[in-house]
């Protein structure tokens, strides 16, 4: 098969690697020999590929691996346009290659990636996942250069900076910068050497936390398929870092996404698997956060008794500890506020609006509005709905109006959806002549136009 145009993507990576066609051809032969295949690749073959030819069989993957070694970073078949440029399957056998592809698709704003459909069936993938074979692949990825504690610390610091900005300004703020840093800096580091095993584990943990943030930002923008891919990737990276707490935390992220989308299938299994994995191996606050996730899953599945029991266990776990929360869990913000917020959501699912109101108010009390602007706005909107369900309509209107104050200037599809819901409720309020409904409706309409 011959392409009609020169392969500029392949030429660009060869130029980046700084190698001649002869050097690349030799490296391809070396890679093929390691795989048990004898090739006679020459510089003329490389010249042919650059000018439009496509290598056959497994040679394409050999070229990608040869360039990975020469460029000292992960190069994929899709990146050099020598094969299918389709997205890797979720839970790829080579997470570093998958990360390179996902990051590239996101940075190129590939529509087929950004509009990927959320896969309900993929929610349960971590439950049956076996990391053994993947771990072998990851440990075989050793390139030039040594990664020390300084690089790992920098990843964590920048991740926290990105996360803080996300809390104030929404998922649409800084997404390109987060993706570029993850793809071009963090993932290549994982293929290098480490002075100790602990530094290696810490590096994978830091990468998993950043992948989780990327997934969260896509989720906040309503790009649910893309978010799910980053969450699943983060889960695999977390498994390499820590067999207990960190993977359980990524299972929590996947559960919350599915619950937000009202796709509760597999959520109970996933939340229970996360608890089983982490119980007794994490601090009480992290266990409380996992327990309240299980409560939400039970509530969504109509298991009210189990939900109530999990909520009580979450409060007990949170109150019975003063241990430090690991960095991956600390990203959720103040533990008491997070537990209160998800308790309220569970109680709303169980239609106990009075109790939900109390917990939403606790969540608002325990978060600094200026620091957690987006979540403060959404929590206040949820509080308004709980108050409205108790027929205190004028008070609910005041809360909705205040929530709009915090939504201004935040790039979040979740905000947009909440405002749309708000407007639909104002239709009935206006018909009933409830004072203030028209003003809230007009303000919400203006804000939606500004978001368009």
C-alpha positions as CSV (number, residue, x, y, z in Angstrom):
1,X,0.0,0.0,0.0
2,X,1.5,3.3,-1.1
3,X,0.4,6.7,0.3
4,X,0.0,9.6,-2.1
5,X,1.8,12.2,0.0
6,X,5.1,12.2,1.9
7,X,4.9,11.2,5.5
8,X,5.7,14.5,7.3
9,X,4.9,13.0,10.7
10,X,7.6,10.3,10.3
11,X,10.1,12.8,8.9
12,X,9.5,15.2,11.8
13,X,10.2,12.5,14.4
14,X,13.3,11.3,12.6
15,X,14.5,14.9,12.6
16,X,13.7,15.2,16.3
17,X,15.8,12.0,17.0
18,X,18.7,13.5,15.0
19,X,19.4,10.3,13.2
20,X,20.2,9.4,9.6
21,X,18.1,6.9,7.6
22,X,21.0,4.4,7.9
23,X,21.0,4.7,11.7
24,X,17.3,4.3,11.9
25,X,17.4,1.3,9.6
26,X,20.0,-0.4,11.8
27,X,18.0,0.3,14.9
28,X,14.9,-1.2,13.3
29,X,16.9,-4.4,12.5
30,X,18.1,-4.6,16.1
31,X,14.5,-4.2,17.5
32,X,13.2,-6.9,15.0
33,X,16.0,-9.3,16.0
34,X,15.1,-8.9,19.7
35,X,11.5,-9.9,18.7
36,X,12.9,-13.0,16.9
37,X,12.5,-11.6,13.3
38,X,15.4,-11.1,10.9
39,X,14.9,-8.0,8.7
40,X,17.1,-6.5,6.1
41,X,15.8,-3.0,6.5
42,X,18.1,-0.5,4.6
43,X,18.3,3.3,4.3
44,X,16.4,3.0,1.0
45,X,13.4,1.4,2.9
46,X,13.4,4.3,5.4
47,X,13.5,6.8,2.4
48,X,10.5,5.0,0.9
49,X,8.5,5.3,4.1
50,X,9.3,9.0,4.5
51,X,8.1,9.5,0.9
52,X,4.8,7.6,1.3
53,X,5.4,3.9,1.6
54,X,4.0,1.9,4.5
55,X,6.0,-1.0,6.0
56,X,4.2,-4.2,6.3
57,X,3.5,-6.6,9.2
58,X,5.1,-5.9,12.5
59,X,7.8,-3.7,11.0
60,X,5.6,-0.6,11.8
61,X,5.9,-1.3,15.5
62,X,9.6,-1.9,15.2
63,X,10.0,1.5,13.6
64,X,8.1,3.1,16.4
65,X,10.2,1.3,19.0
66,X,13.4,2.2,17.2
67,X,12.5,5.8,17.1
68,X,11.5,5.7,20.8
69,X,15.0,4.6,21.6
70,X,16.6,7.2,19.4
71,X,14.4,10.1,20.4
72,X,14.5,9.0,24.1
73,X,10.7,9.2,24.5
74,X,7.7,7.1,23.7
75,X,6.8,7.1,20.0
76,X,3.7,5.3,18.8
77,X,2.7,3.9,15.4
78,X,-0.1,6.4,15.2
79,X,2.2,9.4,15.9
80,X,4.4,8.6,12.9
81,X,1.4,7.8,10.7
82,X,2.5,4.2,9.8
83,X,-0.7,2.6,10.8
84,X,-4.1,3.0,12.4
85,X,-4.5,6.2,14.2
86,X,-7.4,5.0,16.2
87,X,-7.6,5.4,19.9
88,X,-6.0,2.7,22.0
89,X,-8.4,0.4,23.8
90,X,-9.2,1.2,27.4
91,X,-6.8,-0.5,29.9
92,X,-4.1,-0.9,27.2
93,X,-1.4,-3.5,27.7
94,X,1.1,-0.6,27.2
95,X,-0.1,2.3,29.3
96,X,2.8,4.6,28.3
97,X,2.1,4.2,24.6
98,X,-1.6,4.8,25.3
99,X,-0.8,7.9,27.4
100,X,1.2,9.3,24.5
101,X,-1.6,8.7,22.1
102,X,-4.3,10.1,24.4
103,X,-2.3,13.2,25.1
104,X,-1.6,13.8,21.4
105,X,-5.3,13.4,20.5
106,X,-6.3,15.9,23.2
107,X,-3.6,18.4,22.2
108,X,-4.7,18.2,18.6
109,X,-8.3,18.6,19.6
110,X,-9.2,15.5,17.7
111,X,-13.0,15.6,17.5
112,X,-13.3,11.8,17.5
113,X,-11.5,11.7,20.8
114,X,-13.1,14.7,22.5
115,X,-16.6,13.4,21.6
116,X,-15.9,9.8,22.6
117,X,-18.9,8.2,24.1
118,X,-18.8,7.2,27.8
119,X,-18.8,3.4,27.9
120,X,-20.9,2.1,30.8
121,X,-19.4,-1.4,30.3
122,X,-15.9,0.0,30.9
123,X,-16.9,1.2,34.4
124,X,-16.3,-2.3,35.8
125,X,-13.0,-3.0,34.0
126,X,-10.8,-2.3,37.1
127,X,-12.7,-5.0,39.1
128,X,-11.3,-7.8,36.9
129,X,-8.0,-6.1,35.9
130,X,-4.8,-8.0,36.3
131,X,-1.8,-5.7,36.5
132,X,0.8,-8.4,36.3
133,X,1.5,-8.4,32.5
134,X,1.3,-4.6,32.3
135,X,3.8,-4.3,35.2
136,X,6.3,-6.4,33.1
137,X,5.9,-4.1,30.2
138,X,6.3,-1.0,32.3
139,X,9.5,-2.3,34.0
140,X,10.9,-3.1,30.5
141,X,10.6,0.6,29.5
142,X,14.0,1.8,30.5
143,X,15.5,4.7,28.6
144,X,18.4,7.1,29.0
145,X,18.6,9.5,31.9
146,X,17.9,9.3,35.6
147,X,14.8,10.7,37.4
148,X,15.3,11.9,40.9
149,X,13.2,13.1,43.8
150,X,13.4,16.7,42.4
151,X,11.6,15.8,39.2
152,X,8.9,13.9,41.2
153,X,8.5,16.9,43.5
154,X,8.1,19.2,40.6
155,X,5.3,17.1,39.1
156,X,3.4,17.2,42.4
157,X,3.9,20.9,42.8
158,X,2.7,21.7,39.3
159,X,-0.2,19.3,39.6
160,X,-1.3,21.1,42.7
161,X,-1.0,24.5,40.9
162,X,-3.1,23.2,38.0
163,X,-5.7,21.7,40.4
164,X,-6.0,24.9,42.4
165,X,-6.7,26.9,39.2
166,X,-9.2,24.3,38.2
167,X,-11.1,24.7,41.5
168,X,-11.4,28.4,40.9
169,X,-11.8,28.7,37.1
170,X,-13.2,25.4,35.9
171,X,-12.1,22.4,33.8
172,X,-11.8,24.6,30.6
173,X,-9.0,26.6,32.2
174,X,-5.5,25.3,31.5
175,X,-6.5,21.9,30.0
176,X,-4.1,22.3,27.1
177,X,-1.2,23.1,29.5
178,X,-2.1,20.2,31.7
179,X,-2.2,17.8,28.8
180,X,1.0,19.0,27.2
181,X,2.9,18.7,30.5
182,X,1.5,15.2,31.1
183,X,2.3,14.1,27.6
184,X,5.6,15.8,26.8
185,X,7.3,15.8,30.2
186,X,5.7,13.4,32.7
187,X,5.1,10.3,30.6
188,X,8.6,10.3,29.0
189,X,10.1,10.4,32.6
190,X,8.5,7.1,33.4
191,X,10.6,5.4,30.7
192,X,13.9,6.5,32.4
193,X,16.0,5.0,35.2
194,X,15.4,5.7,38.9
195,X,18.0,5.8,41.7
196,X,15.7,3.8,44.0
197,X,12.5,1.7,43.8
198,X,10.7,4.2,46.0
199,X,11.5,7.1,43.6
200,X,10.1,5.0,40.8
201,X,6.9,4.3,42.7
202,X,6.5,7.9,43.6
203,X,6.9,9.0,40.0
204,X,4.2,6.7,38.9
205,X,2.0,7.9,41.7
206,X,2.5,11.5,40.7
207,X,1.8,10.7,37.1
208,X,-1.5,8.9,38.1
209,X,-2.6,12.0,40.1
210,X,-2.0,14.2,37.0
211,X,-3.9,11.8,34.8
212,X,-6.8,11.9,37.3
213,X,-6.8,15.7,37.1
214,X,-6.8,15.6,33.2
215,X,-9.8,13.2,33.4
216,X,-11.5,15.4,35.9
217,X,-11.1,18.5,33.7
218,X,-12.6,16.6,30.7
219,X,-15.5,15.5,32.9
220,X,-16.1,19.0,34.0
221,X,-16.3,20.0,30.3
222,X,-18.8,17.2,29.5
223,X,-16.2,15.2,27.5
224,X,-17.1,12.0,29.3
225,X,-15.5,9.5,27.0
226,X,-12.2,11.3,27.1
227,X,-12.5,11.7,30.9
228,X,-13.1,7.9,31.3
229,X,-10.0,7.1,29.2
230,X,-7.8,9.3,31.4
231,X,-9.3,7.9,34.6
232,X,-8.7,4.3,33.4
233,X,-5.1,5.2,32.4
234,X,-4.6,6.9,35.8
235,X,-5.8,3.7,37.4
236,X,-3.2,1.6,35.6
237,X,-0.4,4.1,36.6
238,X,-1.7,4.0,40.2
239,X,-1.5,0.2,40.3
240,X,2.2,0.5,39.4
241,X,2.7,2.9,42.2
242,X,0.7,1.4,45.1
243,X,-1.4,-1.8,45.1
244,X,-3.8,-0.5,47.7
245,X,-4.9,3.1,48.3
246,X,-4.1,4.9,45.1
247,X,-5.8,2.4,42.7
248,X,-8.8,2.5,45.1
249,X,-8.9,6.2,44.7
250,X,-9.0,6.0,40.9
251,X,-11.8,3.5,41.2
252,X,-13.6,6.2,43.3
253,X,-13.1,8.7,40.5
254,X,-14.6,6.2,37.9
255,X,-17.5,5.5,40.3
256,X,-18.3,9.2,40.8
257,X,-18.3,9.9,37.0
258,X,-20.7,7.1,36.4
259,X,-23.0,8.2,39.2
260,X,-22.9,11.8,37.9
261,X,-24.1,10.4,34.5
262,X,-26.7,8.2,36.2
263,X,-25.0,5.1,34.8
264,X,-25.1,3.1,38.1
265,X,-24.4,-0.3,36.6
266,X,-21.1,-1.7,38.0
267,X,-20.9,1.2,40.5
268,X,-21.6,-0.9,43.6
269,X,-19.1,-3.6,42.5
270,X,-16.5,-0.9,41.8
271,X,-17.0,1.0,45.1
272,X,-17.0,-2.3,47.1
273,X,-13.8,-3.4,45.3
274,X,-12.1,-0.1,46.1
275,X,-13.1,-0.4,49.8
276,X,-11.8,-4.0,49.9
277,X,-8.6,-3.0,48.4
278,X,-7.9,0.0,50.7
279,X,-9.5,-1.0,54.0
280,X,-6.9,-1.2,56.8
281,X,-4.2,0.1,54.4
282,X,-5.1,3.8,54.2
283,X,-5.8,6.5,56.8
284,X,-9.3,7.0,58.2
285,X,-10.1,10.1,56.2
286,X,-9.3,8.4,52.9
287,X,-11.4,5.4,54.0
288,X,-14.3,7.8,54.8
289,X,-14.2,9.2,51.3
290,X,-14.3,5.7,49.9
291,X,-17.2,4.7,52.2
292,X,-19.3,7.8,51.2
293,X,-18.7,6.8,47.6
294,X,-20.0,3.3,48.3
295,X,-23.0,5.0,50.0
296,X,-23.8,7.0,46.9
297,X,-23.5,3.8,44.8
298,X,-25.9,2.0,47.1
299,X,-28.3,4.9,47.1
300,X,-28.3,5.1,43.3
301,X,-29.0,1.3,43.2
302,X,-32.0,1.7,45.6
303,X,-30.2,-0.1,48.5
304,X,-31.2,2.4,51.2
305,X,-30.2,0.4,54.2
306,X,-26.7,-0.3,52.9
307,X,-26.4,3.4,52.0
308,X,-27.3,4.5,55.5
309,X,-24.9,2.0,57.0
310,X,-22.1,3.2,54.8
311,X,-22.8,6.9,55.7
312,X,-22.5,6.1,59.4
313,X,-19.3,4.2,58.8
314,X,-17.9,7.1,56.8
315,X,-18.6,9.5,59.7
316,X,-17.0,7.1,62.2
317,X,-13.9,6.7,60.0
318,X,-13.5,10.4,59.5
319,X,-13.9,11.3,63.2
320,X,-11.6,8.5,64.4
321,X,-8.4,9.6,62.8
322,X,-6.0,12.5,62.7
323,X,-3.5,10.9,60.2
324,X,-2.3,12.8,57.2
325,X,-4.3,12.3,54.0
326,X,-2.2,11.1,51.0
327,X,-1.7,13.7,48.2
328,X,-4.0,11.9,45.8
329,X,-6.9,12.1,48.2
330,X,-6.0,15.6,49.5
331,X,-6.8,16.8,45.9
332,X,-10.5,16.5,46.8
333,X,-10.3,19.4,49.2
334,X,-11.3,19.5,52.9
335,X,-12.4,15.9,53.8
336,X,-15.3,16.9,56.1
337,X,-16.8,19.1,53.3
338,X,-16.4,16.3,50.7
339,X,-18.0,13.7,53.0
340,X,-20.8,16.1,53.8
341,X,-21.4,16.9,50.1
342,X,-21.6,13.3,49.0
343,X,-23.7,12.4,52.1
344,X,-26.2,15.1,51.0
345,X,-26.2,13.7,47.4
346,X,-26.9,10.2,48.8
347,X,-29.7,11.5,51.0
348,X,-31.2,13.4,48.0
349,X,-31.2,10.1,46.1
350,X,-33.1,8.6,49.1
351,X,-35.5,11.6,49.0
352,X,-34.6,12.8,52.5
353,X,-34.4,16.4,51.5
354,X,-34.4,17.8,55.0
355,X,-31.3,15.8,56.0
356,X,-29.7,16.5,52.6
357,X,-30.1,20.3,53.3
358,X,-28.3,20.0,56.6
359,X,-25.3,18.2,55.0
360,X,-25.2,20.6,52.0
361,X,-25.0,23.5,54.5
362,X,-22.1,21.7,56.3
363,X,-20.3,21.3,53.0
364,X,-20.6,25.0,52.3
365,X,-19.4,25.9,55.8
366,X,-16.2,23.8,55.5
367,X,-15.0,25.1,52.1
368,X,-13.5,28.5,51.4
369,X,-15.7,29.9,48.6
370,X,-12.8,31.8,46.9
371,X,-10.6,28.7,46.8
372,X,-13.3,26.2,45.8
373,X,-15.4,28.5,43.6
374,X,-16.9,25.9,41.2
375,X,-17.8,23.3,43.8
376,X,-19.2,26.0,46.1
377,X,-21.5,27.2,43.3
378,X,-22.7,23.7,42.5
379,X,-23.2,22.8,46.2
380,X,-25.3,25.9,46.7
381,X,-27.4,25.0,43.6
382,X,-28.0,21.5,45.1
383,X,-28.9,23.1,48.4
384,X,-31.5,25.3,46.6
385,X,-33.1,22.1,45.1
386,X,-33.3,20.5,48.5
387,X,-34.9,23.6,49.9
388,X,-37.3,23.8,47.0
389,X,-38.3,20.2,47.5
390,X,-39.4,21.3,51.0
391,X,-41.6,24.0,49.3
392,X,-39.6,26.9,50.7
393,X,-39.5,28.5,47.2
394,X,-38.5,32.0,47.9
395,X,-35.5,30.9,50.0
396,X,-34.6,28.5,47.1
397,X,-34.6,31.4,44.7
398,X,-32.3,33.3,46.9
399,X,-29.9,30.4,47.0
400,X,-30.0,29.9,43.2
401,X,-29.3,33.6,42.7
402,X,-26.2,33.3,45.0
403,X,-25.0,30.2,43.2
404,X,-24.9,32.3,40.0
405,X,-22.6,34.7,41.7
406,X,-20.0,31.9,42.0
407,X,-20.6,30.5,38.5
408,X,-19.6,33.7,36.7
409,X,-16.3,33.3,34.9
410,X,-15.9,29.6,35.5
411,X,-15.4,27.4,32.3
412,X,-17.5,24.4,33.3
413,X,-20.0,22.4,31.4
414,X,-21.4,21.2,34.7
415,X,-22.2,24.8,35.6
416,X,-23.9,25.2,32.2
417,X,-26.0,22.1,32.8
418,X,-26.9,23.3,36.3
419,X,-28.0,26.7,34.9
420,X,-30.1,25.0,32.3
421,X,-31.8,22.9,35.0
422,X,-32.3,26.1,37.0
423,X,-34.0,27.8,34.0
424,X,-36.4,24.8,33.5
425,X,-37.5,25.1,37.1
426,X,-38.1,28.8,36.7
427,X,-40.8,28.1,34.1
428,X,-43.1,26.7,36.8
429,X,-42.0,29.3,39.3
430,X,-42.9,32.2,36.9
431,X,-46.3,30.7,36.1
432,X,-47.1,30.5,39.8
433,X,-46.0,34.1,40.3
434,X,-43.3,33.4,42.9
435,X,-41.4,36.7,43.5
436,X,-37.9,36.8,42.2
437,X,-38.3,33.9,39.7
438,X,-38.2,36.2,36.6
439,X,-35.0,37.9,37.8
440,X,-33.2,34.6,38.4
441,X,-34.4,33.3,35.0
442,X,-33.2,36.4,33.2
443,X,-29.8,36.3,34.9
444,X,-29.4,32.5,34.2
445,X,-30.3,33.2,30.5
446,X,-27.7,35.9,30.3
447,X,-25.1,33.7,31.8
448,X,-25.8,30.8,29.3
449,X,-25.4,33.3,26.4
450,X,-22.1,34.3,27.8
451,X,-21.0,30.7,28.0
452,X,-22.0,29.9,24.4
